[in-house]
Amino acid sequence: MMMKPGALQKIFTRLSKRERFVLYIAGFLITLTFLDRLIIEPIFSKMYELDQEIRQRESVIRRNALILAQKDRILSELTKYNSFSGTSKSEEEEVTSFLKEIETLANKSSVYLVDMKPAGLKDMGSSKKYTINLNCEAQMEQLTDFMYNIENSNSLLTIEKYQISPKSKESSVAKCSLSISKVVIP
């Protein structure tokens, strides 16, 4: 059923002033609702999604900035511990290097090495522990200097056991037996 072109106008003119006012208000509210549903709500919804994405990316940026701030400290720690990492030497080369290092420290402290023997290798998973046994003779102060140099070397050297006794009665020379280990991180 089709309305004639002037029929809507006739209906509108028959309405009272109050009814027209209510009709205007209803039309205005319906238009406002359509604007809200079609334009405003999608815009605010998209803004909310973008805000959430911005917050998420900001947290990732803050975390990455924290890591970058610690980069120099991490690199300095890495270089400090790289000195303990062994190169890809064979077991024999590592033992030889260990023996030479002990010999150098003994010469530096003026300690006479009587004998030096490798005592074995212990595989500790991510590292290897080489051990040598040695007998030496020196004045007590030279011996303590030698032991100090071993414990404070740039390698991971540790004195596992030691035994000190005088070489003879009324002698100022002491003889010492040491068991020294070196940890190598491959």
MIKEBA-624520 format. One line per 4 residues: their letters; for each residue x negated, y, z negated of N, C-alpha, C. Coordinates in nm, 2 decimals, m for minus. Example, Ala and Ser with C-alpha at 12.3 -4.5 7.8 and 13.67 -1.06 7.14 Angstrom:
as = m1.32 m0.57 m0.78 m1.23 m0.45 m0.78 m1.32 m0.33 m0.78 | m1.28 m0.22 m0.71 m1.37 m0.11 m0.71 m1.29 0.00 m0.79
This chain:
mmmk = m0.08 m0.11 0.00 0.00 0.00 0.00 m0.09 0.12 0.00 | m0.07 0.20 0.10 m0.15 0.32 0.12 m0.08 0.44 0.08 | m0.15 0.53 0.02 m0.09 0.66 m0.03 m0.10 0.76 0.08 | m0.01 0.84 0.08 m0.01 0.95 0.18 m0.11 1.06 0.13
pgal = m0.16 1.14 0.22 m0.27 1.23 0.18 m0.22 1.33 0.08 | m0.11 1.37 0.08 m0.06 1.47 m0.02 0.00 1.41 m0.14 | 0.01 1.28 m0.15 0.08 1.22 m0.27 m0.01 1.23 m0.39 | m0.14 1.22 m0.38 m0.22 1.24 m0.50 m0.22 1.38 m0.56
qkif = m0.21 1.48 m0.47 m0.20 1.62 m0.51 m0.06 1.64 m0.57 | 0.05 1.58 m0.52 0.18 1.59 m0.59 0.18 1.54 m0.73 | 0.11 1.42 m0.74 0.11 1.36 m0.88 0.03 1.45 m0.97 | m0.08 1.51 m0.92 m0.16 1.60 m1.00 m0.09 1.72 m1.04
trls = m0.01 1.78 m0.95 0.06 1.90 m0.98 0.18 1.88 m1.08 | 0.23 1.76 m1.08 0.34 1.73 m1.18 0.29 1.71 m1.32 | 0.16 1.69 m1.34 0.11 1.67 m1.47 0.11 1.80 m1.55 | 0.13 1.79 m1.68 0.13 1.91 m1.77 m0.02 1.95 m1.79
krer = m0.03 2.07 m1.84 m0.17 2.12 m1.87 m0.25 2.03 m1.96 | m0.18 1.98 m2.06 m0.25 1.89 m2.15 m0.29 1.76 m2.08 | m0.20 1.70 m2.00 m0.23 1.58 m1.93 m0.35 1.60 m1.83 | m0.35 1.72 m1.76 m0.46 1.74 m1.67 m0.59 1.75 m1.75
fvly = m0.59 1.82 m1.87 m0.71 1.83 m1.95 m0.76 1.69 m1.99 | m0.67 1.60 m2.03 m0.70 1.47 m2.07 m0.76 1.39 m1.95 | m0.70 1.42 m1.83 m0.75 1.35 m1.71 m0.89 1.40 m1.67 | m0.92 1.53 m1.69 m1.05 1.59 m1.67 m1.15 1.52 m1.76
iagf = m1.11 1.52 m1.89 m1.20 1.46 m1.99 m1.23 1.31 m1.96 | m1.13 1.24 m1.92 m1.14 1.09 m1.89 m1.24 1.08 m1.76 | m1.21 1.16 m1.66 m1.30 1.16 m1.54 m1.44 1.19 m1.58 | m1.46 1.29 m1.66 m1.59 1.33 m1.71 m1.66 1.22 m1.78
litl = m1.59 1.15 m1.87 m1.65 1.04 m1.95 m1.68 0.92 m1.86 | m1.59 0.89 m1.76 m1.62 0.78 m1.67 m1.74 0.81 m1.58 | m1.75 0.94 m1.54 m1.87 0.98 m1.46 m2.00 0.97 m1.54 | m1.99 1.02 m1.67 m2.10 1.01 m1.76 m2.14 0.86 m1.78
tfld = m2.05 0.77 m1.80 m2.08 0.63 m1.82 m2.15 0.57 m1.70 | m2.10 0.61 m1.58 m2.16 0.56 m1.45 m2.30 0.61 m1.44 | m2.32 0.74 m1.47 m2.46 0.80 m1.47 m2.55 0.73 m1.56 | m2.50 0.70 m1.68 m2.58 0.63 m1.79 m2.62 0.49 m1.74
rlii = m2.52 0.41 m1.69 m2.54 0.28 m1.65 m2.63 0.27 m1.52 | m2.61 0.36 m1.43 m2.68 0.35 m1.30 m2.81 0.42 m1.29 | m2.83 0.53 m1.37 m2.95 0.61 m1.36 m3.03 0.62 m1.49 | m2.97 0.66 m1.60 m3.04 0.69 m1.72 m3.09 0.56 m1.79
epif = m3.01 0.46 m1.80 m3.05 0.33 m1.87 m3.17 0.27 m1.80 | m3.16 0.25 m1.66 m3.28 0.19 m1.60 m3.41 0.27 m1.62 | m3.39 0.41 m1.62 m3.51 0.49 m1.64 m3.57 0.47 m1.78 | m3.49 0.47 m1.88 m3.54 0.45 m2.02 m3.59 0.31 m2.04
skmy = m3.53 0.21 m1.97 m3.57 0.07 m1.98 m3.71 0.06 m1.92 | m3.73 0.12 m1.81 m3.86 0.12 m1.74 m3.97 0.19 m1.83 | m3.93 0.30 m1.89 m4.02 0.38 m1.98 m4.06 0.29 m2.10 | m3.97 0.22 m2.15 m4.00 0.13 m2.27 m4.10 0.02 m2.23
eldq = m4.07 m0.04 m2.11 m4.16 m0.14 m2.06 m4.30 m0.09 m2.04 | m4.31 0.03 m1.98 m4.44 0.09 m1.96 m4.51 0.13 m2.09 | m4.44 0.18 m2.19 m4.49 0.20 m2.32 m4.55 0.08 m2.39 | m4.48 m0.03 m2.37 m4.53 m0.16 m2.43 m4.66 m0.20 m2.36
eirq = m4.66 m0.19 m2.23 m4.78 m0.23 m2.15 m4.90 m0.13 m2.19 | m4.87 m0.01 m2.21 m4.98 0.09 m2.25 m5.03 0.05 m2.38 | m4.95 0.02 m2.48 m4.99 m0.02 m2.61 m5.08 m0.14 m2.61 | m5.04 m0.24 m2.53 m5.11 m0.36 m2.51 m5.25 m0.34 m2.45
resv = m5.26 m0.26 m2.35 m5.39 m0.23 m2.28 m5.47 m0.14 m2.38 | m5.42 m0.05 m2.45 m5.49 0.03 m2.55 m5.56 m0.06 m2.65 | m5.49 m0.17 m2.70 m5.55 m0.26 m2.80 m5.66 m0.34 m2.74 | m5.65 m0.38 m2.61 m5.76 m0.45 m2.54 m5.88 m0.35 m2.52
irrn = m5.85 m0.23 m2.49 m5.96 m0.13 m2.47 m6.03 m0.10 m2.60 | m5.95 m0.09 m2.71 m6.02 m0.07 m2.85 m6.11 m0.19 m2.88 | m6.06 m0.31 m2.86 m6.14 m0.43 m2.89 m6.27 m0.43 m2.80 | m6.25 m0.40 m2.67 m6.37 m0.40 m2.59 m6.47 m0.29 m2.63
alil = m6.42 m0.17 m2.67 m6.50 m0.06 m2.71 m6.58 m0.10 m2.83 | m6.52 m0.18 m2.92 m6.59 m0.23 m3.04 m6.70 m0.32 m3.01 | m6.67 m0.41 m2.91 m6.78 m0.50 m2.87 m6.89 m0.43 m2.80 | m6.86 m0.33 m2.72 m6.96 m0.25 m2.65 m7.04 m0.17 m2.75
aqkd = m6.98 m0.12 m2.86 m7.05 m0.05 m2.96 m7.15 m0.14 m3.03 | m7.12 m0.26 m3.04 m7.21 m0.36 m3.11 m7.31 m0.42 m3.01 | m7.31 m0.38 m2.88 m7.39 m0.44 m2.78 m7.54 m0.43 m2.81 | m7.58 m0.31 m2.85 m7.73 m0.28 m2.88 m7.77 m0.37 m2.99
rils = m7.69 m0.37 m3.10 m7.73 m0.45 m3.22 m7.74 m0.60 m3.18 | m7.65 m0.65 m3.10 m7.65 m0.79 m3.06 m7.77 m0.82 m2.97 | m7.80 m0.73 m2.88 m7.92 m0.75 m2.80 m8.05 m0.75 m2.88 | m8.06 m0.66 m2.98 m8.18 m0.66 m3.06 m8.19 m0.78 m3.14
eltk = m8.08 m0.83 m3.19 m8.08 m0.96 m3.27 m8.12 m1.08 m3.18 | m8.07 m1.07 m3.05 m8.11 m1.18 m2.96 m8.26 m1.18 m2.93 | m8.31 m1.06 m2.91 m8.46 m1.06 m2.88 m8.54 m1.10 m3.00 | m8.49 m1.07 m3.12 m8.56 m1.11 m3.24 m8.56 m1.26 m3.25
ynsf = m8.45 m1.33 m3.22 m8.45 m1.47 m3.23 m8.50 m1.55 m3.11 | m8.52 m1.48 m3.00 m8.57 m1.55 m2.88 m8.72 m1.59 m2.90 | m8.79 m1.52 m3.00 m8.92 m1.56 m3.02 m8.93 m1.70 m3.09 | m8.82 m1.75 m3.15 m8.82 m1.88 m3.21 m8.78 m1.99 m3.11
sgts = m8.73 m1.95 m3.00 m8.69 m2.04 m2.90 m8.81 m2.09 m2.82 | m8.83 m2.22 m2.81 m8.94 m2.27 m2.74 m8.91 m2.28 m2.59 | m9.02 m2.27 m2.51 m9.00 m2.29 m2.37 m8.98 m2.44 m2.35 | m8.96 m2.47 m2.23 m8.94 m2.61 m2.20 m9.07 m2.69 m2.19
ksee = m9.13 m2.70 m2.31 m9.26 m2.77 m2.32 m9.23 m2.92 m2.36 | m9.32 m3.00 m2.32 m9.31 m3.14 m2.36 m9.34 m3.16 m2.50 | m9.32 m3.27 m2.56 m9.34 m3.30 m2.70 m9.49 m3.29 m2.73 | m9.58 m3.34 m2.64 m9.72 m3.33 m2.66 m9.77 m3.19 m2.65
eevt = m9.72 m3.11 m2.56 m9.76 m2.97 m2.55 m9.71 m2.89 m2.67 | m9.60 m2.92 m2.72 m9.55 m2.85 m2.84 m9.64 m2.89 m2.96 | m9.67 m3.01 m2.98 m9.76 m3.05 m3.09 m9.90 m2.99 m3.08 | m9.95 m2.98 m2.96 m10.08 m2.92 m2.93 m10.08 m2.77 m2.97
sflk = m9.97 m2.71 m2.92 m9.96 m2.56 m2.96 m9.94 m2.54 m3.11 | m9.87 m2.63 m3.17 m9.86 m2.62 m3.32 m9.99 m2.64 m3.39 | m10.07 m2.74 m3.35 m10.20 m2.76 m3.41 m10.29 m2.64 m3.38 | m10.29 m2.59 m3.26 m10.37 m2.47 m3.23 m10.33 m2.35 m3.32
eiet = m10.21 m2.33 m3.34 m10.16 m2.22 m3.42 m10.21 m2.24 m3.57 | m10.20 m2.36 m3.62 m10.25 m2.38 m3.76 m10.40 m2.36 m3.76 | m10.47 m2.40 m3.66 m10.62 m2.39 m3.66 m10.65 m2.24 m3.65 | m10.58 m2.16 m3.58 m10.60 m2.02 m3.57 m10.58 m1.95 m3.70
lank = m10.47 m1.99 m3.77 m10.44 m1.93 m3.90 m10.55 m1.97 m4.00 | m10.60 m2.09 m3.99 m10.70 m2.14 m4.09 m10.83 m2.06 m4.06 | m10.87 m2.04 m3.94 m10.99 m1.96 m3.90 m10.97 m1.81 m3.95 | m10.85 m1.76 m3.94 m10.82 m1.62 m3.98 m10.84 m1.61 m4.13
ssvy = m10.81 m1.71 m4.21 m10.82 m1.71 m4.35 m10.95 m1.77 m4.41 | m11.04 m1.81 m4.32 m11.17 m1.87 m4.35 m11.15 m2.00 m4.43 | m11.06 m2.08 m4.39 m11.03 m2.21 m4.45 m11.09 m2.32 m4.36 | m11.17 m2.41 m4.43 m11.23 m2.52 m4.35 m11.13 m2.64 m4.34
lvdm = m11.10 m2.67 m4.22 m11.00 m2.79 m4.20 m11.08 m2.92 m4.19 | m11.05 m3.01 m4.29 m11.12 m3.14 m4.29 m11.06 m3.23 m4.18 | m10.93 m3.24 m4.18 m10.86 m3.32 m4.08 m10.72 m3.27 m4.07 | m10.66 m3.29 m3.95 m10.53 m3.25 m3.92 m10.46 m3.36 m3.83
kpag = m10.35 m3.41 m3.87 m10.28 m3.52 m3.79 m10.13 m3.49 m3.78 | m10.08 m3.51 m3.66 m9.93 m3.50 m3.64 m9.86 m3.60 m3.72 | m9.75 m3.57 m3.79 m9.68 m3.66 m3.87 m9.55 m3.70 m3.82 | m9.51 m3.65 m3.70 m9.39 m3.69 m3.64 m9.30 m3.58 m3.60
lkdm = m9.19 m3.62 m3.53 m9.09 m3.53 m3.48 m8.96 m3.58 m3.53 | m8.88 m3.48 m3.58 m8.74 m3.51 m3.62 m8.64 m3.43 m3.54 | m8.56 m3.50 m3.46 m8.46 m3.43 m3.38 m8.34 m3.40 m3.47 | m8.31 m3.27 m3.48 m8.20 m3.22 m3.57 m8.08 m3.17 m3.49
gssk = m8.05 m3.22 m3.38 m7.94 m3.18 m3.29 m7.98 m3.07 m3.20 | m7.95 m2.94 m3.25 m7.98 m2.83 m3.16 m8.13 m2.78 m3.18 | m8.20 m2.84 m3.26 m8.34 m2.80 m3.28 m8.43 m2.93 m3.31 | m8.56 m2.91 m3.30 m8.66 m3.02 m3.33 m8.75 m2.97 m3.44
kyti = m8.79 m3.06 m3.52 m8.88 m3.03 m3.63 m9.01 m3.11 m3.62 | m9.12 m3.04 m3.59 m9.25 m3.11 m3.58 m9.32 m3.10 m3.72 | m9.39 m3.20 m3.76 m9.46 m3.20 m3.89 m9.60 m3.24 m3.87 | m9.69 m3.18 m3.94 m9.83 m3.22 m3.94 m9.88 m3.23 m4.08
nlnc = m9.98 m3.31 m4.10 m10.04 m3.32 m4.23 m10.19 m3.28 m4.22 | m10.24 m3.20 m4.31 m10.38 m3.16 m4.30 m10.44 m3.15 m4.44 | m10.57 m3.17 m4.43 m10.66 m3.16 m4.55 m10.75 m3.04 m4.52 | m10.77 m2.96 m4.62 m10.86 m2.84 m4.60 m10.94 m2.81 m4.73
eaqm = m11.04 m2.73 m4.72 m11.12 m2.68 m4.83 m11.14 m2.53 m4.82 | m11.13 m2.46 m4.93 m11.16 m2.32 m4.93 m11.16 m2.26 m5.07 | m11.20 m2.14 m5.09 m11.18 m2.07 m5.22 m11.03 m2.05 m5.24 | m10.99 m2.04 m5.36 m10.85 m2.03 m5.40 m10.78 m1.91 m5.33
eqlt = m10.85 m1.80 m5.33 m10.79 m1.68 m5.26 m10.77 m1.70 m5.11 | m10.87 m1.77 m5.05 m10.86 m1.79 m4.91 m10.75 m1.89 m4.88 | m10.73 m1.99 m4.97 m10.62 m2.09 m4.96 m10.49 m2.02 m4.97 | m10.47 m1.94 m5.07 m10.34 m1.87 m5.08 m10.31 m1.78 m4.96
dfmy = m10.42 m1.71 m4.91 m10.40 m1.63 m4.79 m10.35 m1.72 m4.67 | m10.42 m1.83 m4.66 m10.38 m1.93 m4.55 m10.23 m1.97 m4.57 | m10.19 m2.00 m4.69 m10.05 m2.05 m4.71 m9.96 m1.93 m4.68 | m9.99 m1.81 m4.72 m9.91 m1.69 m4.70 m9.90 m1.67 m4.55
nien = m10.00 m1.68 m4.47 m10.00 m1.66 m4.33 m9.91 m1.77 m4.26 | m9.91 m1.89 m4.31 m9.83 m2.00 m4.25 m9.68 m1.96 m4.27 | m9.65 m1.93 m4.40 m9.50 m1.90 m4.43 m9.45 m1.77 m4.36 | m9.54 m1.68 m4.32 m9.50 m1.55 m4.26 m9.54 m1.54 m4.12
snsl = m9.56 m1.65 m4.05 m9.60 m1.65 m3.91 m9.47 m1.62 m3.83 | m9.50 m1.58 m3.70 m9.39 m1.55 m3.61 m9.31 m1.68 m3.57 | m9.37 m1.79 m3.59 m9.30 m1.92 m3.56 m9.22 m1.96 m3.69 | m9.14 m2.05 m3.68 m9.06 m2.10 m3.79 m9.14 m2.21 m3.86
ltie = m9.25 m2.17 m3.93 m9.34 m2.26 m4.00 m9.30 m2.27 m4.15 | m9.31 m2.38 m4.21 m9.28 m2.40 m4.35 m9.37 m2.50 m4.41 | m9.42 m2.47 m4.53 m9.50 m2.57 m4.60 m9.40 m2.66 m4.68 | m9.40 m2.78 m4.64 m9.31 m2.88 m4.70 m9.36 m2.93 m4.83
kyqi = m9.49 m2.97 m4.83 m9.55 m3.02 m4.96 m9.70 m2.97 m4.96 | m9.75 m2.96 m5.08 m9.89 m2.92 m5.09 m9.94 m2.98 m5.22 | m10.07 m3.01 m5.22 m10.14 m3.05 m5.34 m10.28 m2.99 m5.34 | m10.31 m2.92 m5.45 m10.43 m2.85 m5.46 m10.51 m2.91 m5.58
spks = m10.64 m2.93 m5.56 m10.72 m2.98 m5.67 m10.86 m2.92 m5.65 | m10.94 m2.91 m5.75 m11.08 m2.87 m5.74 m11.16 m2.97 m5.66 | m11.26 m2.92 m5.58 m11.34 m3.02 m5.50 m11.43 m3.10 m5.59 | m11.48 m3.04 m5.69 m11.56 m3.11 m5.79 m11.56 m3.03 m5.92
kess = m11.61 m3.10 m6.03 m11.61 m3.03 m6.16 m11.69 m2.90 m6.14 | m11.64 m2.79 m6.20 m11.71 m2.67 m6.21 m11.74 m2.61 m6.07 | m11.66 m2.64 m5.97 m11.67 m2.59 m5.84 m11.56 m2.48 m5.81 | m11.60 m2.38 m5.74 m11.50 m2.27 m5.71 m11.42 m2.31 m5.59
vakc = m11.46 m2.41 m5.52 m11.39 m2.45 m5.40 m11.28 m2.55 m5.43 | m11.16 m2.53 m5.37 m11.05 m2.62 m5.39 m11.02 m2.70 m5.26 | m10.98 m2.82 m5.28 m10.94 m2.90 m5.17 m10.78 m2.91 m5.17 | m10.73 m2.91 m5.06 m10.58 m2.90 m5.05 m10.53 m3.00 m4.94
slsi = m10.42 m3.06 m4.97 m10.34 m3.14 m4.87 m10.21 m3.07 m4.85 | m10.18 m3.05 m4.72 m10.06 m2.98 m4.69 m9.98 m3.06 m4.59 | m9.85 m3.05 m4.60 m9.75 m3.10 m4.50 m9.68 m2.98 m4.45 | m9.70 m2.95 m4.32 m9.64 m2.82 m4.26 m9.55 m2.86 m4.15
skvv = m9.43 m2.80 m4.14 m9.33 m2.83 m4.04 m9.31 m2.70 m3.95 | m9.27 m2.73 m3.83 m9.23 m2.62 m3.74 m9.10 m2.66 m3.67 | m9.01 m2.56 m3.68 m8.88 m2.59 m3.61 m8.88 m2.51 m3.48 | m8.84 m2.59 m3.37 m8.84 m2.53 m3.24 m8.69 m2.54 m3.19
ip = m8.64 m2.43 m3.14 m8.50 m2.43 m3.09 m8.52 m2.43 m2.93 | m8.48 m2.54 m2.87 m8.50 m2.55 m2.72 m8.41 m2.45 m2.65
